Amino acid sequence: MKLLTAEEILSSKLKVDKINIPEWGGEVLLQEPTGYQRAEYEELLTKADNDAELRRLRGFCAARCLVDTNGDRLFTDDQIDALNAKGANALDRVLASYQIMSMIKDEDITKAAKN
């Protein structure tokens, strides 16, 4: 197996998957989270003061990971609540794919939420 250089690692691209969201009538591009985005997600889980903040989780993930063909985010943080007003099934598809891409397990979420 090839040993990577620092330059190769820093120039690597984030993984992007195309997922079907039948509830929305098509496909979306979902970009793997950066280290910073993963930390924000974990912070949301662990520091949520109340259920209202946890209810923003699906929209938060969708806003952070849905991108266009150039890798630019489709939604801003100001649109999280608007995303959360969309159907839960579609948002669950996005969240499930986000969790797979970021290697987050259900038990990690449960543990973080309890803390």
C-alpha positions in Angstrom: 0.0 0.0 0.0 1.2 3.5 -0.9 2.4 5.8 1.9 0.8 9.3 1.4 2.7 12.5 1.7 1.4 15.5 3.6 0.8 17.3 0.3 -1.3 14.4 -1.1 -3.4 14.3 2.1 -4.0 18.1 2.2 -4.9 18.2 -1.5 -7.4 15.3 -1.3 -11.0 16.0 -2.1 -14.0 15.4 0.2 -16.1 12.4 -0.8 -19.4 13.1 -2.4 -22.3 10.6 -2.7 -25.4 10.9 -4.8 -28.5 9.8 -2.9 -32.1 9.4 -4.0 -34.7 11.3 -2.1 -38.0 10.1 -3.6 -40.0 12.3 -1.3 -38.4 15.3 -3.0 -38.6 13.8 -6.5 -35.0 13.3 -7.3 -31.4 13.0 -6.2 -29.1 15.2 -4.1 -25.4 15.3 -3.6 -24.2 14.8 0.0 -20.6 15.7 0.9 -18.8 14.0 3.7 -18.3 16.3 6.7 -15.0 18.0 7.4 -13.4 17.5 10.8 -14.8 20.9 11.8 -18.3 19.9 10.7 -18.2 16.6 12.5 -17.1 18.4 15.7 -20.0 20.8 15.3 -22.4 17.9 15.0 -21.0 16.2 18.0 -21.2 19.4 20.0 -24.8 19.8 19.0 -25.5 16.3 20.4 -23.6 16.8 23.6 -24.3 20.4 24.5 -28.0 20.6 23.5 -29.7 22.3 26.4 -33.1 21.1 25.5 -35.1 19.0 23.0 -35.7 22.0 20.8 -32.0 22.0 19.9 -31.9 18.3 19.2 -35.0 18.7 16.9 -32.8 20.9 14.7 -30.4 18.0 14.1 -31.9 16.8 10.8 -32.0 20.2 9.2 -28.6 21.0 10.6 -27.0 18.0 8.9 -28.9 18.7 5.6 -27.8 22.3 5.6 -24.2 21.3 6.2 -23.8 18.4 3.8 -26.1 19.0 0.8 -24.0 20.5 -2.0 -24.1 21.4 -5.7 -21.9 19.9 -8.4 -19.2 22.4 -7.4 -19.2 21.3 -3.8 -20.8 24.5 -2.6 -23.5 24.2 0.1 -27.1 24.4 -1.1 -28.4 25.8 2.2 -27.2 28.4 4.7 -27.5 28.0 8.5 -30.3 30.5 8.3 -32.3 27.9 6.4 -32.0 25.1 9.0 -35.5 25.7 10.4 -37.0 25.8 6.9 -35.3 22.4 6.2 -36.7 21.0 9.4 -40.2 21.9 8.2 -39.8 19.5 5.3 -40.9 15.8 5.6 -39.1 13.7 8.2 -38.7 10.7 5.9 -36.6 12.7 3.4 -34.6 14.3 6.2 -34.0 10.9 7.8 -32.5 9.7 4.5 -30.1 12.6 4.5 -29.2 12.1 8.2 -28.7 8.3 7.7 -26.3 8.9 4.8 -24.6 11.7 6.7 -24.0 9.3 9.6 -22.6 6.6 7.3 -20.3 9.1 5.6 -19.0 10.5 8.9 -18.8 7.0 10.4 -21.1 7.9 13.3 -22.8 4.9 14.9 -26.3 5.0 16.5 -24.7 4.1 19.9 -22.4 7.2 19.6 -25.5 9.4 19.2 -27.3 7.7 22.1 -24.2 8.0 24.3 -23.7 11.7 23.4 -27.4 12.5 24.0 -27.3 11.0 27.4 -24.2 13.0 28.4 
